[in-house]
């Protein structure tokens, strides 16, 4: 890890407040990127609250949210993000063949128009940095306008997460091996 990983007894009062808020929230623990963000408690607190909403509070539901997160993790080759969210995606009922296709940078075969819309929107945003009208219209049709706003939020937030994990070399838990090829 390229940044100091604080123990509780090394944290300032502001850092402890952020760590305790994360532990008391829906995650029940300090999420991996907060290990870096906690160096800036104001940033860390705001980011972890946004992340909690985008992970657990959107109208998209866990399966579609996890699909968007996996596309983002794959685009950034964020090993930790992939490790954490592959398990969550499978638990949410995402087809293992879809997960494997994303890992191998192949186009998956989807069982629903909503999955297809999320995948197309996520991949297009990450690769092209712009969304054509037909891709946007399909997403609105499947998710509604608020759902598309939340989808963009998930993509942006998990880009921040992936960048943080990669920049500060926050690695996989001990004993785990990377699944994604560069």
C-alpha positions in Angstrom: 0.0 0.0 0.0 1.3 3.4 -1.0 -0.3 5.3 1.9 -0.2 4.9 5.6 -2.9 2.5 6.8 -3.9 4.0 10.2 -4.8 1.9 13.2 -7.5 3.4 15.4 -5.0 4.6 18.0 -3.2 6.6 15.3 -6.3 8.4 14.0 -7.3 12.0 14.8 -10.7 12.7 16.3 -12.0 13.7 12.8 -10.6 10.4 11.3 -12.2 8.4 14.1 -15.6 10.0 13.5 -15.4 9.0 9.8 -14.3 5.5 10.6 -17.0 5.0 13.2 -19.7 6.4 10.8 -18.6 3.8 8.2 -18.7 1.0 10.7 -22.1 2.1 12.1 -23.5 2.3 8.5 -24.9 -0.4 6.2 -21.4 -1.7 5.4 -20.5 -2.5 9.0 -16.9 -1.9 8.3 -14.4 0.5 6.8 -14.5 0.1 3.1 -11.1 -0.4 1.3 -10.9 3.0 -0.4 -11.6 4.8 2.9 -8.2 3.5 4.1 -6.8 6.2 1.8 -9.6 8.8 1.9 -9.4 8.9 5.7 -6.2 11.0 5.3 -8.6 13.7 4.4 -11.5 13.2 6.9 -13.9 15.7 5.2 -13.4 14.1 1.8 -13.5 10.6 3.3 -16.7 11.2 5.2 -18.5 12.7 2.2 -17.3 10.0 -0.2 -18.3 7.1 2.1 -21.8 8.5 2.6 -22.3 8.9 -1.1 -21.0 5.4 -1.6 -23.4 4.0 0.9 -26.3 5.5 -0.9 -25.1 4.4 -4.3 -24.5 0.9 -3.1 -27.6 0.4 -1.0 -30.1 3.1 -1.7 -30.7 3.4 -5.4 -33.8 2.3 -7.2 -31.7 0.1 -9.5 -31.5 -2.9 -7.1 -28.5 -4.9 -6.3 -28.2 -7.0 -9.5 -28.1 -4.0 -11.9 -26.0 -1.9 -9.5 -23.4 -4.8 -9.2 -23.4 -5.1 -13.0 -22.5 -1.5 -13.4 -19.8 -1.8 -10.7 -18.3 -4.8 -12.4 -18.1 -3.0 -15.7 -16.4 -0.1 -14.0 -14.0 -2.4 -12.1 -13.1 -4.2 -15.4 -12.6 -0.9 -17.2 -10.1 0.2 -14.6 -8.7 -3.3 -14.0 -9.3 -2.7 -10.3 -8.5 -6.0 -8.7 -9.8 -5.2 -5.3 -13.1 -3.8 -6.6 -13.5 -6.8 -8.8 -12.8 -9.2 -5.9 -15.3 -7.5 -3.7 -18.1 -7.0 -6.2 -17.9 -10.2 -8.2 -19.1 -12.0 -5.0 -21.9 -9.5 -4.5 -23.0 -9.7 -8.2 -23.3 -13.5 -8.0 -25.1 -13.2 -4.7 -27.6 -10.7 -6.3 -28.3 -13.3 -9.0 -26.2 -12.1 -11.9 -25.4 -15.0 -14.2 -21.9 -16.3 -13.8 -21.5 -16.4 -17.6 -22.1 -12.6 -17.6 -19.5 -12.1 -14.9 -16.9 -14.2 -16.8 -17.6 -12.4 -20.1 -17.0 -9.0 -18.5 -13.8 -10.3 -16.8 -12.5 -11.5 -20.3 -13.6 -8.3 -22.0 -16.2 -10.2 -24.1 -19.8 -9.0 -24.7 -22.1 -10.9 -22.4 -25.5 -12.3 -23.4 -28.1 -10.8 -21.1 -31.5 -12.2 -20.0 -33.2 -8.8 -19.6 -33.4 -5.5 -21.5 -32.5 -3.7 -18.2 -29.2 -5.6 -17.9 -28.4 -4.8 -21.5 -29.2 -1.2 -21.0 -27.0 -0.9 -17.9 -24.1 -2.7 -19.6 -24.3 -0.6 -22.8 -24.5 2.6 -20.9 -21.7 1.7 -18.5 -19.3 0.4 -21.2 -20.1 3.3 -23.6 -19.5 5.9 -20.9 -16.2 4.4 -19.8 -14.9 3.8 -23.3 -16.4 6.8 -25.3 -16.9 9.3 -22.5 -20.2 10.3 -24.2 -23.6 8.6 -24.5 -25.3 8.5 -27.9 -29.1 9.2 -27.9 -30.1 5.6 -28.6 -28.1 4.2 -25.6 -29.5 6.9 -23.4 -33.1 6.4 -24.6 -32.8 2.6 -23.9 -31.5 3.2 -20.4 -34.3 5.7 -19.7 -36.9 3.2 -21.0 -35.6 0.5 -18.7 -34.5 2.5 -15.6 -36.4 5.8 -15.8 -34.8 9.2 -15.6 -33.9 8.9 -11.9 -32.5 5.5 -12.5 -30.2 6.8 -15.2 -29.1 9.6 -12.9 -28.3 7.0 -10.2 -26.5 4.8 -12.8 -24.2 7.7 -13.8 -23.6 8.3 -10.1 -22.6 4.6 -9.6 -20.3 4.8 -12.6 -18.7 8.0 -11.3 -18.4 6.8 -7.7 -16.9 3.4 -8.6 -14.5 5.1 -11.0 -13.3 7.2 -7.9 -13.1 3.9 -5.9 -11.2 2.1 -8.6 -8.8 5.0 -9.1 -8.2 5.2 -5.4 -7.5 1.5 -5.0 -5.2 1.5 -8.0 -3.4 4.8 -7.2 -2.7 3.8 -3.6 -2.0 0.2 -4.4 -4.7 -1.1 -2.0 -4.3 -4.8 -2.7 -6.4 -7.9 -2.3 -6.8 -9.5 1.0 -4.0 -11.9 1.9 -4.3 -15.2 0.1 -6.4 -13.9 -2.8 -5.0 -13.8 -6.3 -5.9 -11.2 -9.0 -8.5 -12.4 -11.5 -8.3 -9.7 -14.1 -5.7 -9.6 -16.8 -4.5 -6.1 -17.8 
